[in-house]
């Protein structure tokens, strides 16, 4: 059995532009006086298929070729992120390039948690979707845990600020900490309990004079997956395990594609530190990385769940080099096997109307997002 330390993320990624998107629009159910109404219900914005929302977290503001959704962070997520006119101009520029933007507004420090000036500034950036809060249930040196009653008020303020500018903007309800299923099932039930407590606070404190009933199951949750899916075999698929658990909580059939109306993978990355496998050589890190990228993208596409890979580039954090990007730290293309030279491994994909051969990670992920299918035997070509 895995130890507790091996079942949880070893280190926290600092200053991440982790963006997630939640699709929900306000609806009123029941028009008779006294009837209980649900405050909000998830639905895809008009013209937006949740299964088409496939993106990547940016390190900076430069988009990634072939990927039409990107994630940016507000300064509450870390130093270096933009706000004000700079953020507005960046998003406007990305829009002109046909790129959709997911903006993360991480919960600020407690003294600024309800700062509506910052919330209004984030709303004025006019992103295509906003995530309100990030890993709000997680306590630690680099995390900002928020009790469920306070998070209820924060989320209500955040959602209201965003919808004052765009009434139909998709809004995400925070993000769930990365866990390993089924080993962390009890911890996941704790996440459900947190959401139940948040729901209680929303209906008894935030909206206590409202006849409508707010329900977390009528929102869409962001989820983070950080595991070595696909390594050492394709039988390792933590993302699918998480999907199964939350599908049961939302009371939907996983195979129906309905989970994408309730949950978005706001961050997905491989694990090379603190995992139960001895992934400590360049070759093993490279293999685990590319296998996770492929298997998790395929899993999300299969179940029609929005998905964002982390990250666009490798980066340095806590004096550690994190080789988990699609590009190297300078934004250069990385080969499929990043421990080998470019072209040493290639994969053939069947795309609508053609077949292509790819040798770099960006082209591979962009092609998977566009519906291309890998050739048989792809796993053996990479190990």
HELIX and SHEET records of a PDB file:
HELIX    1   1 UNK A    5  UNK A    7  5                                   3    
HELIX    2   2 UNK A   50  UNK A   52  5                                   3    
HELIX    3   3 UNK A   75  UNK A   77  5                                   3    
HELIX    4   4 UNK A   84  UNK A   96  1                                  13    
HELIX    5   5 UNK A  110  UNK A  112  5                                   3    
HELIX    6   6 UNK A  116  UNK A  124  1                                   9    
HELIX    7   7 UNK A  148  UNK A  165  1                                  18    
HELIX    8   8 UNK A  185  UNK A  201  1                                  17    
HELIX    9   9 UNK A  202  UNK A  206  3                                   5    
HELIX   10  10 UNK A  216  UNK A  218  5                                   3    
HELIX   11  11 UNK A  238  UNK A  250  1                                  13    
HELIX   12  12 UNK A  254  UNK A  256  5                                   3    
HELIX   13  13 UNK A  258  UNK A  261  5                                   4    
HELIX   14  14 UNK A  282  UNK A  302  1                                  21    
HELIX   15  15 UNK A  361  UNK A  369  1                                   9    
HELIX   16  16 UNK A  378  UNK A  382  1                                   5    
SHEET    1   A 2 UNK A  24  UNK A  26  0                                        
SHEET    2   A 2 UNK A  40  UNK A  42 -1                                        
SHEET    1   B 2 UNK A  37  UNK A  38  0                                        
SHEET    2   B 2 UNK A 212  UNK A 213  1                                        
SHEET    1   C 9 UNK A  54  UNK A  57  0                                        
SHEET    2   C 9 UNK A  69  UNK A  73  1                                        
SHEET    3   C 9 UNK A 100  UNK A 105  1                                        
SHEET    4   C 9 UNK A 129  UNK A 132  1                                        
SHEET    5   C 9 UNK A 170  UNK A 176  1                                        
SHEET    6   C 9 UNK A 221  UNK A 226  1                                        
SHEET    7   C 9 UNK A 263  UNK A 269  1                                        
SHEET    8   C 9 UNK A 307  UNK A 309  1                                        
SHEET    9   C 9 UNK A  54  UNK A  57  1                                        
SHEET    1   D 2 UNK A 315  UNK A 317  0                                        
SHEET    2   D 2 UNK A 320  UNK A 322 -1                                        
SHEET    1   E 3 UNK A 354  UNK A 358  0                                        
SHEET    2   E 3 UNK A 347  UNK A 351 -1                                        
SHEET    3   E 3 UNK A 373  UNK A 374 -1                                        
END                                                                             
